[in-house]
Amino acid sequence: MGTKFRIIVYAPDKAEADKANKAAFERIAELDRIMSDYQPTSELMRLCAKAGGDPVPVSEELFLILNKAQEVSKLSDGAFDVTVGPVVKLWRRARRTRKMPDKEQLAKALELVGYDKVKLDFKKHTVQLAKEGMQLDLGGIAKGYAADEAIAVLKKHGLTRALVAAGGDIAVSGPPPDADGWKIEIEAADDADDKPRRTFLLHDAGVSTSGEKEQYVEMEGKRYSHIIDPKTGIGLIGQQSVTVIAPNGITSDSMTKVVMILGPEKGLAIIEKLEGASSLVVRKEEKGLDVFVSKRFPKK
């Protein structure tokens, strides 16, 4: 999935921890084989190869995550959209070459984008991609789901105090024995220093942070994020960091993109409606940092 996973557990002994961790990493690898767009043989890529054709039977995991993606797309009016793959491909090239995507190629890529072009059949358990050339990108949701699944595997092995980190996405179960929760630190949104802006305790939840601090490209005097607005096909401009806390990783992972693309006003309004969800947005402006916080976000 283009990132490293890290697991921390509390267990009675090393042997039990190793056994559970091995099973959890095997589950992550299984999901990578299903959902990665970095692997040409993944189930996701095999589905995309049949875009424009008949409905395709898919695994339970792929159907589940695509259904969740559709729910987030509808909730955000398309701000989150896993069909953005053709545009992401152009921007990956732009980051390497430091040249803006060709306007004509971008326009053609945008014709393939739109969550309404993904047809899910719940009875037959099939997925149909309406247009040939469509490319799904689960980078904004799959890591959070994989972290959730790793936590579930650890629980099956009797380990109920664990943290699974996948880049900027974290899922946690019960707190460490000597604490009320896992200590989570949020990085600064700018390049001023490496000190965390916020620290809080968390258990039985997911927390994700998205930003362009490490993944961005500067072109024509502007700084573009790797996170792309599906409606314009353009990477977000400027420096910002969005953190979302939710009951699980699949929700926190996907909702960070929603808030980043919609902005604090519209994005936090959606967060407020989600049970157990909260968010922090930090933007770097010429005058300094602007901070936006939802009502339920931890104060410490």
C-alpha positions in Angstrom: 0.0 0.0 0.0 3.0 2.2 -0.4 3.8 2.6 3.3 5.3 0.7 6.3 3.1 -0.8 8.9 4.1 -1.0 12.6 2.5 -3.0 15.4 2.9 -2.5 19.1 1.3 -4.9 21.5 1.2 -5.8 25.2 1.3 -9.6 25.6 2.0 -12.1 28.4 5.2 -13.2 26.7 7.2 -12.7 23.5 6.1 -16.0 21.9 2.5 -15.0 22.1 3.2 -11.5 20.8 5.2 -12.9 17.9 2.5 -15.4 16.9 -0.2 -12.7 17.0 1.9 -10.1 15.2 2.7 -12.6 12.4 -1.0 -13.3 11.9 -1.7 -9.6 11.8 1.0 -8.8 9.3 -0.2 -11.7 7.1 -3.7 -10.2 7.1 -2.2 -6.8 6.1 -0.2 -8.5 3.2 -3.4 -10.3 2.1 -5.3 -7.0 1.9 -2.3 -5.5 0.0 -2.7 -8.2 -2.6 -6.3 -7.3 -2.9 -6.3 -3.5 -2.8 -2.9 -2.1 -3.9 -2.6 -0.1 -7.1 1.2 -0.6 -6.9 0.8 -4.3 -7.7 -0.3 -5.0 -11.2 -1.6 -8.4 -10.2 -3.8 -7.2 -7.2 -7.5 -7.9 -7.3 -8.1 -4.1 -7.6 -5.9 -3.9 -10.7 -7.6 -6.9 -12.3 -11.0 -5.3 -11.7 -9.7 -2.1 -13.4 -8.5 -4.0 -16.3 -12.1 -5.0 -17.0 -13.4 -1.4 -16.8 -16.1 -0.7 -19.4 -17.1 -4.3 -19.5 -19.5 -6.6 -17.6 -20.0 -6.7 -13.8 -17.1 -8.5 -12.1 -17.5 -10.7 -9.0 -15.1 -9.5 -6.3 -14.0 -10.6 -2.8 -15.8 -9.7 0.4 -13.0 -7.3 1.3 -12.9 -5.4 -1.9 -16.7 -5.1 -2.1 -16.8 -3.8 1.5 -14.2 -1.1 1.0 -15.7 0.0 -2.3 -19.1 0.3 -0.6 -17.6 2.3 2.2 -15.9 4.5 -0.3 -19.3 5.1 -2.1 -20.8 6.1 1.3 -18.1 8.7 1.9 -18.4 10.0 -1.6 -22.1 10.6 -1.3 -21.6 12.1 2.2 -19.0 14.5 0.8 -20.7 15.2 -2.6 -17.7 13.7 -4.4 -14.9 15.4 -2.5 -13.7 11.8 -1.7 -13.7 9.7 -4.8 -11.7 6.5 -5.4 -12.2 6.8 -9.2 -9.5 9.5 -9.2 -6.9 7.0 -10.3 -6.3 8.3 -13.8 -5.6 11.8 -12.4 -3.4 10.5 -9.6 -1.3 8.8 -12.3 -0.7 12.1 -14.0 0.3 13.8 -10.8 2.7 11.1 -9.8 4.4 11.8 -13.1 4.2 15.6 -12.3 6.0 15.1 -9.0 8.8 13.2 -10.7 9.2 15.7 -13.6 8.2 18.8 -11.7 6.0 19.8 -14.7 2.3 20.4 -14.5 0.0 17.7 -16.1 -0.8 18.4 -19.7 -4.2 20.1 -19.9 -5.6 17.9 -22.6 -4.4 14.7 -20.8 -5.9 16.0 -17.6 -9.3 16.7 -19.3 -9.4 13.2 -20.7 -8.5 11.7 -17.3 -11.3 13.7 -15.6 -13.8 12.2 -18.0 -13.1 8.8 -16.3 -13.6 10.2 -12.7 -16.9 10.0 -10.9 -18.1 7.7 -8.1 -21.4 7.4 -10.0 -19.5 5.3 -12.6 -19.0 2.5 -10.0 -22.0 0.1 -9.9 -22.2 -2.2 -6.9 -24.6 -5.2 -7.0 -25.3 -6.3 -3.4 -27.2 -9.4 -4.4 -24.6 -10.7 -6.9 -21.6 -9.2 -5.1 -20.3 -7.7 -8.3 -18.7 -4.4 -9.3 -19.0 -2.7 -12.6 -16.8 0.2 -13.8 -18.8 2.0 -16.4 -16.0 3.4 -18.6 -13.1 1.8 -20.2 -9.8 3.2 -18.8 -11.2 3.8 -15.3 -8.6 3.4 -12.5 -9.5 3.0 -8.8 -7.1 4.4 -6.2 -7.8 3.2 -2.6 -4.8 5.1 -1.1 -7.2 7.3 0.9 -9.0 4.5 2.6 -7.3 1.1 2.4 -4.6 1.7 5.0 -7.1 2.7 7.7 -9.1 -0.5 6.9 -5.9 -2.7 7.0 -5.0 -1.2 10.4 -8.5 -2.0 11.7 -8.2 -5.6 10.4 -4.8 -6.0 12.1 -6.4 -4.9 15.4 -9.2 -7.5 14.9 -6.6 -10.3 14.3 -4.7 -9.3 17.4 -8.0 -9.4 19.4 -8.7 -12.9 18.1 -5.4 -13.9 19.6 -6.4 -12.5 22.9 -4.2 -9.3 22.7 -6.6 -6.4 23.4 -4.0 -3.7 24.0 -2.4 -2.8 20.7 -1.5 0.0 18.3 -1.2 -0.4 14.5 0.3 2.4 12.5 0.3 2.7 8.7 2.0 5.9 7.8 -0.4 8.7 9.0 -3.1 6.2 9.9 -3.4 4.6 13.3 -5.8 2.2 14.9 -5.7 1.4 18.6 -7.6 -1.1 20.8 -7.4 -1.0 24.6 -4.9 1.3 26.4 -1.5 0.3 27.7 -1.8 -1.3 31.2 -0.4 1.8 33.0 -2.3 4.5 31.0 -5.7 5.8 30.1 -4.9 5.6 26.4 -2.2 5.5 23.8 -0.2 8.8 23.6 -0.8 10.3 20.1 1.3 13.2 18.9 0.3 15.4 15.9 3.2 16.8 13.9 3.5 20.5 13.1 1.8 21.6 9.8 4.8 23.7 8.8 8.5 23.4 8.5 9.3 25.6 11.5 10.2 22.8 13.9 9.7 19.1 14.6 7.8 19.6 17.9 4.2 18.1 18.0 1.4 20.7 18.0 -1.0 18.5 20.0 -0.8 15.4 22.2 -3.7 13.4 23.5 -4.6 9.9 24.7 -6.7 7.5 22.6 -8.1 4.0 22.9 -10.5 1.9 20.8 -10.5 4.2 17.9 -8.8 5.3 14.7 -6.8 8.5 14.1 -5.4 9.8 10.8 -3.4 12.8 9.7 -3.1 14.0 6.2 -1.0 16.8 4.8 1.6 17.7 2.3 4.5 18.3 4.6 6.5 15.4 3.1 4.5 14.7 -0.1 4.3 17.8 -2.3 5.8 19.3 -5.4 6.6 23.0 -6.2 5.8 24.0 -9.8 5.4 27.5 -11.3 5.8 29.2 -8.0 3.1 27.1 -6.2 3.2 24.2 -3.8 0.9 21.4 -4.7 -0.2 18.6 -2.4 -0.3 14.9 -3.4 -4.0 15.0 -2.4 -6.1 15.9 -5.4 -9.5 17.4 -5.7 -11.5 14.9 -7.8 -13.6 17.6 -9.4 -10.8 19.8 -10.7 -8.0 17.2 -11.0 -5.6 19.6 -9.4 -3.5 19.0 -6.3 -4.4 21.1 -3.3 -2.4 24.3 -3.0 -0.7 25.5 0.2 0.3 24.0 3.5 -2.2 22.4 5.8 -2.6 19.4 8.1 -5.9 17.6 8.9 -6.3 15.1 11.7 -9.5 13.1 12.2 -10.4 10.9 15.1 -13.2 8.3 14.5 -14.4 5.0 15.9 -12.3 3.1 13.4 -9.4 3.6 11.0 -11.3 3.2 7.8 -13.4 6.2 8.7 -10.6 8.4 10.1 -8.5 7.6 7.0 -11.1 8.6 4.4 -12.5 11.6 6.3 -9.1 13.4 6.5 -9.3 13.7 2.7 -12.9 15.0 2.9 -11.9 17.8 5.3 -8.7 18.7 3.4 -10.6 19.0 0.1 -13.7 20.7 1.4 -11.9 23.0 3.8 -12.5 23.7 7.5 -16.0 25.2 7.2 -17.7 22.5 5.1 -15.5 19.7 6.2 -15.9 20.1 10.0 -19.7 20.5 9.5 -19.7 16.9 8.1 -17.4 15.7 10.9 -19.8 17.1 13.5 -22.6 14.9 12.1 -20.6 11.7 12.4 -21.0 9.9 15.7 -17.7 9.7 17.6 -15.8 11.8 15.1 -13.7 14.9 15.6 -11.1 16.9 13.7 -8.3 19.4 13.9 -7.2 21.5 10.9 -4.0 23.6 10.9 -3.3 25.9 7.9 -0.1 27.9 7.3 -0.9 31.4 6.1 1.3 34.4 5.6 0.4 35.8 9.0 1.0 32.5 10.7 -1.0 29.3 11.5 -4.8 29.2 11.5 -6.3 26.5 13.6 -9.8 25.1 13.3 -11.1 22.5 15.8 -14.4 20.6 15.9 -16.4 20.4 19.1 -15.4 16.9 20.2 -11.7 17.1 19.4 -9.5 16.4 22.5 -8.3 19.5 24.2 -5.1 17.8 25.3 
